[in-house]
Structures are given as structure tokens and as C-alpha cells.
């Protein structure tokens, strides 16, 4: 991926497109997908859209009972236990998927946490980086043989405009010197974008292409760690929890860019790109307002991506992808 590739290509869809718009007329019969976070918010919309188009979907879930209840009306969908913050759990789920599938066409990394209180995981890792990045990184590495066995697999990682808050804090990625919930979120979202850049670089020889995206502003379970008052103060909702913020999308609209990344023929032969509003995003200047859109250059920088990949391999002990 080069910076010149990171520019809009003129998609027929826009910020107002819904999951139904993206999937209209598509037949995914015979395709297999894994969707993390697939039982609430954007993930649930994604699973519904993929299965309605004929795909078989596996949903790894930290709360499998809740997931099965949420998905009980969805056909051709299987729930398995997995906690992204517990890498042994991720490896167990990966092994289970490997026993059930002979290939994987789509890996949709939709699950995430945002602005949580300080939490530690594994050997003291910062919790948002662990759940949002290390867990998905490990899952992708362990499932890579299935992705490589498919004919043109795609990996889609939900990043966020929150990546504009900070690049990777190489001096202190785990906030040993003081925790900031929003900077931790921003770093994790930058990590999601860089993950897609390097996964695409190592995977494209096997036909595995990767994308990251900003789904837009949507009120979903992602805000569960925030108080109602904090959301009111930011102008997102009123005192009854009703969305009043300008530019907010519905969950179906929020799922659209990920589904476009997973299925659009306009992205054939492309990868390592950051997407928004069902198109490729432009490079945004440092200091530009978050709501102006675009992606910071540091979040799609191949050298930063390779450095994070090596850090992640060393930290997680995930199975390396052959280069």
C-alpha cells in the first residue's frame, strides 16, 4: 500500500448506505465468515446481512449464552465461546473453527471496547490494546491457513476515527506511567488500521487482502462503559438516551462500510487500505478535526505497521504467517 492508493475511488455508495443497500442482489452461498462481536450492534447487523445473502457465519462470543439468544432467529449461524482478552481462549476458538471449516472467506473483526476504565490482561497488558488488537491479531494468525485456502479471502478490521487521538505509543504502549482511557482507545484503533496494512502485505501473495475502516458515529453497546451523563455532555444523546448528535448513523448504516469492504468488486486487487462511508478514505492532516474524516498517515504507514506486527508477534506468541 502506498499513500497514493489511499484516496477515494468513486464508490456508488455513500455515508447513508445501509447494510441492505450493500448486499442487494449478492449471493454468498458457499462462503464462510467469522464475525467477532456478531451478536450486538454493528456485528449483529453484519451477521444478519451475511447470512441473509447465503453465507455460513461463525460468531465467537465472550458471552455465548447471550449471543445464542440474540441470534436465535438467524439461520446458518454458529456461536462458539471466545474472549478476545484471553489469548488461550482465542487459540481454543481458532482450533475449533479449524476443525469445522476447510477454508475461511471472510474474517470480520467487529468486536471492540471503548474508553474503558483501566484494566490489565495477560501479563499486565493494557486492556483496550489487548481486546481490540492483540486478540484479533492472534485470531487472524491462527486462522490464516483457512484464509489462504480460500479463493480471495478478505479480512476486515473495524478501526475508528478515534485513531486520530494518537499513534502507537512506542515508549509506553501499556500506559505504565499513567492511564488515559481515550488515548488507550485511540492507540488501539490505530493498531487496528496498522494490522490491516501489514496483514495485507504478507497475505496478498496467498490472495488474502485486508482492510480497516471507520464505521461512522453510531450509538451501540460500544458506549456501555460510558455514563449517560458523559454521552449527554458530548452531545450524543438526550437525557432519555435518544440519539441527537449530528452525523450519527443507524446500526445498519454503520455496518455498511464493513460489508462493502468484504464484498465490493471495486476492491479486487486492492488492500491495506483504510475505508470510510463505503469508499477509500483520504489522508488527513495532523491536527485536522476528527469529524472531518480521513485517516492519519501514521495509521497506514507500512514501517509502523511492520514494527507493530513484530511487537505483536513477540507479545502474543501467535503463529507467524509465512512470508
C-alpha positions in Angstrom: 0.0 0.0 0.0 1.2 3.5 -0.8 -0.2 6.9 0.2 -1.3 7.4 -3.4 -3.6 4.4 -3.1 -5.3 6.0 -0.1 -7.8 8.1 -1.9 -11.5 7.8 -2.8 -12.3 5.8 -5.9 -15.8 7.0 -6.5 -17.9 4.3 -4.9 -21.6 4.2 -5.9 -22.4 4.2 -2.1 -22.2 6.9 0.5 -22.5 7.6 4.2 -26.2 7.0 4.1 -25.9 3.5 2.6 -27.4 0.7 4.7 -26.4 -3.0 5.0 -29.4 -3.8 2.8 -28.1 -1.4 0.1 -24.7 -3.0 0.1 -25.9 -6.6 0.0 -28.8 -6.1 -2.5 -28.5 -8.8 -5.2 -25.4 -10.5 -3.7 -25.3 -14.3 -3.4 -22.8 -15.6 -0.8 -23.9 -19.2 -0.9 -21.0 -21.5 -0.1 -19.0 -18.7 1.5 -17.9 -18.9 5.2 -17.3 -16.0 7.6 -16.1 -15.4 11.1 -17.6 -12.3 12.7 -16.4 -11.2 16.1 -18.8 -9.1 18.1 -21.5 -10.7 15.9 -24.3 -10.6 18.5 -24.8 -6.9 19.1 -24.6 -3.6 17.4 -22.7 -3.5 14.1 -21.7 -7.1 14.4 -25.2 -8.3 14.7 -26.2 -6.3 11.6 -23.2 -7.7 9.8 -24.2 -11.3 10.6 -27.8 -10.8 9.6 -26.7 -9.4 6.3 -24.2 -12.1 5.5 -26.5 -15.0 6.4 -29.4 -13.4 4.5 -27.1 -13.5 1.5 -26.4 -17.2 2.0 -23.1 -17.2 3.9 -22.3 -19.5 6.8 -21.2 -17.5 9.8 -19.3 -18.4 13.0 -19.7 -15.9 15.8 -17.0 -16.2 18.6 -18.6 -14.7 21.7 -17.4 -13.8 25.2 -21.0 -14.4 26.4 -22.1 -17.4 24.3 -25.5 -17.7 26.0 -26.3 -14.0 25.3 -25.1 -14.5 21.7 -27.3 -17.5 21.1 -30.3 -15.6 22.4 -29.6 -12.6 20.1 -29.0 -14.9 17.1 -31.8 -17.4 17.7 -33.7 -16.2 14.6 -30.6 -16.2 12.4 -30.1 -19.3 10.3 -26.8 -20.7 9.2 -25.0 -19.2 12.2 -23.0 -20.9 14.9 -21.8 -19.4 18.2 -18.6 -20.5 19.9 -17.0 -19.3 23.1 -14.1 -16.9 22.9 -12.8 -14.0 24.9 -10.5 -11.6 22.9 -8.7 -10.5 26.0 -7.8 -14.2 26.8 -5.4 -15.4 24.2 -5.7 -19.1 25.3 -9.4 -18.7 24.7 -8.6 -17.2 21.2 -6.4 -20.2 20.4 -9.0 -22.6 21.6 -11.7 -21.0 19.4 -9.3 -20.9 16.4 -8.7 -24.7 16.8 -12.5 -25.3 17.0 -13.0 -23.3 13.8 -10.2 -25.1 12.1 -11.9 -28.4 13.0 -15.2 -27.3 11.4 -14.1 -25.4 8.3 -11.7 -26.2 5.4 -11.5 -22.6 4.4 -12.5 -19.1 5.5 -13.6 -16.5 3.0 -14.2 -13.6 5.4 -12.8 -12.6 8.8 -14.7 -9.6 10.2 -13.1 -8.1 13.3 -16.1 -6.1 14.5 -15.8 -6.6 18.3 -14.3 -3.8 20.4 -14.2 -1.9 23.6 -14.0 1.9 24.0 -12.7 4.3 26.7 -12.9 1.7 29.4 -11.6 2.1 33.0 -8.1 0.9 33.4 -7.9 -2.9 33.1 -5.0 -5.3 32.7 -4.9 -8.5 30.7 -2.4 -11.3 30.3 1.0 -10.3 31.7 -0.2 -6.8 32.6 -1.1 -5.6 29.1 -3.4 -2.6 28.7 -6.9 -3.9 28.3 -8.1 -2.0 25.2 -5.0 -2.8 23.2 -5.4 -6.4 24.2 -9.1 -6.8 23.3 -9.1 -4.6 20.3 -5.8 -5.6 18.7 -3.9 -8.5 20.3 -6.9 -10.7 20.4 -7.8 -10.1 16.8 -4.2 -10.3 15.7 -3.9 -13.7 17.3 -7.2 -14.9 15.8 -6.1 -13.8 12.3 -2.7 -15.5 12.6 -4.2 -18.8 13.9 -6.9 -18.8 11.2 -4.5 -17.7 8.4 -4.2 -21.3 6.9 -8.0 -21.2 6.4 -7.9 -17.8 4.8 -5.1 -18.8 2.5 -7.1 -21.9 1.4 -10.0 -19.7 0.2 -10.2 -18.1 -3.2 -9.6 -14.4 -2.5 -10.3 -14.1 1.3 -10.7 -10.7 2.9 -10.0 -9.6 6.4 -11.9 -6.5 7.6 -11.0 -4.8 10.9 -13.1 -2.1 12.5 -10.9 0.8 13.4 -12.4 4.3 14.2 -11.9 8.0 13.7 -10.6 7.7 17.3 -7.3 6.6 15.7 -6.7 10.4 15.3 -6.1 10.7 19.0 -2.7 9.1 18.9 -0.3 6.8 17.0 1.3 3.8 18.7 2.9 5.0 21.9 6.1 3.1 21.4 7.6 4.5 24.6 4.7 3.2 26.7 2.1 1.2 24.8 0.7 -0.3 28.0 0.3 3.0 29.9 2.7 2.0 32.7 3.2 5.7 33.5 -0.4 6.8 33.8 -3.6 5.7 32.2 -5.8 7.7 29.8 -8.9 5.9 28.7 -9.3 7.9 25.4 -5.7 7.7 24.4 -5.7 4.0 25.1 -8.7 3.7 22.8 -7.1 5.9 20.1 -3.9 3.7 20.2 -5.9 0.5 19.9 -7.8 1.9 16.8 -4.5 2.9 15.2 -3.3 -0.6 15.9 -6.4 -2.0 14.0 -5.5 0.1 11.0 -1.8 -0.8 11.0 -2.8 -4.5 11.5 -4.7 -4.4 8.2 -1.8 -2.7 6.4 0.8 -5.4 7.3 -1.6 -8.4 7.1 -2.3 -7.3 3.5 1.4 -7.0 2.8 2.2 -10.6 4.0 -1.1 -12.1 2.8 -1.6 -10.8 -0.7 0.6 -13.5 -2.2 -1.9 -16.0 -1.0 -4.9 -13.9 -2.2 -5.6 -12.7 1.4 -6.4 -9.0 1.3 -7.1 -6.8 4.4 -8.9 -3.5 5.1 -9.5 -1.3 8.1 -12.4 1.1 8.4 -14.2 3.8 10.3 -17.9 2.7 10.5 -19.1 6.2 11.4 -20.6 7.5 14.6 -23.2 5.1 16.0 -24.7 4.6 19.4 -24.4 0.8 20.2 -23.1 -1.3 23.0 -19.7 0.1 22.4 -20.6 3.0 24.7 -21.5 0.7 27.6 -18.6 1.9 29.7 -19.7 5.5 29.4 -22.3 7.0 31.7 -25.4 8.5 30.3 -24.3 11.9 31.5 -20.9 11.6 29.7 -22.8 10.9 26.5 -25.1 13.8 27.1 -22.2 16.1 27.8 -20.7 15.1 24.4 -23.9 16.0 22.7 -24.5 12.4 21.5 -27.8 11.7 23.2 -30.5 13.5 25.3 -31.5 12.7 28.9 -33.6 9.8 27.6 -30.8 8.2 25.7 -32.2 9.2 22.3 -29.5 10.0 19.7 -29.4 13.7 18.9 -25.8 14.1 17.7 -25.2 15.4 14.2 -24.0 12.9 11.7 -24.8 9.8 13.7 -25.7 6.6 11.7 -28.1 3.8 12.3 -26.5 0.4 13.1 -27.4 -0.7 9.6 -25.6 2.3 8.1 -22.7 1.6 10.5 -22.4 -1.9 9.2 -22.4 -0.9 5.6 -18.7 0.1 5.1 -17.6 -3.2 6.6 -19.9 -5.2 4.3 -18.7 -3.1 1.4 -15.1 -3.9 2.3 -16.0 -7.6 2.5 -17.8 -7.8 -0.8 -17.2 -5.0 -3.3 -15.6 -5.9 -6.6 -14.2 -2.3 -6.7 -11.7 -3.5 -4.1 -10.5 -6.5 -6.1 -6.7 -6.4 -6.3 -6.5 -3.8 -3.6 -5.7 -4.0 0.1 -4.0 -2.5 3.1 -6.4 0.5 2.9 -8.5 2.4 5.4 -12.1 2.9 4.4 -15.0 5.2 5.5 -18.5 5.9 4.2 -18.3 2.9 1.7 -15.2 4.3 -0.1 -11.5 4.6 0.4 -10.6 7.4 2.8 -8.3 10.3 2.1 -5.1 11.1 4.1 -6.0 13.7 6.8 -3.6 16.3 8.1 -2.3 16.1 11.7 -4.5 18.4 13.7 -7.5 18.2 11.4 -10.7 17.7 13.3 -11.7 14.1 13.8 -15.1 14.6 12.3 -13.6 15.9 9.1 -12.9 12.3 8.1 -9.9 10.6 6.6 -7.0 8.7 8.0 -3.8 9.9 9.6 -0.7 8.9 7.6 0.8 7.2 10.7 -2.1 4.8 10.7 -1.4 3.5 7.2 2.4 3.7 7.4 4.0 0.4 6.3 7.0 0.8 8.5 4.9 1.5 11.6 2.7 -1.5 10.6 5.7 -3.8 10.3 7.0 -2.6 13.7 3.7 -3.2 15.4 3.4 -6.7 13.7 6.7 -7.7 15.2 5.8 -6.3 18.6 2.5 -8.2 18.5 4.1 -11.5 17.4 6.6 -11.2 20.2 4.0 -10.4 22.8 1.3 -12.9 21.9 3.3 -15.8 20.6 0.9 -16.1 17.7 1.7 -18.5 14.9 3.8 -16.5 12.4 2.4 -16.1 8.9 4.8 -17.4 6.2 6.2 -14.6 4.1 
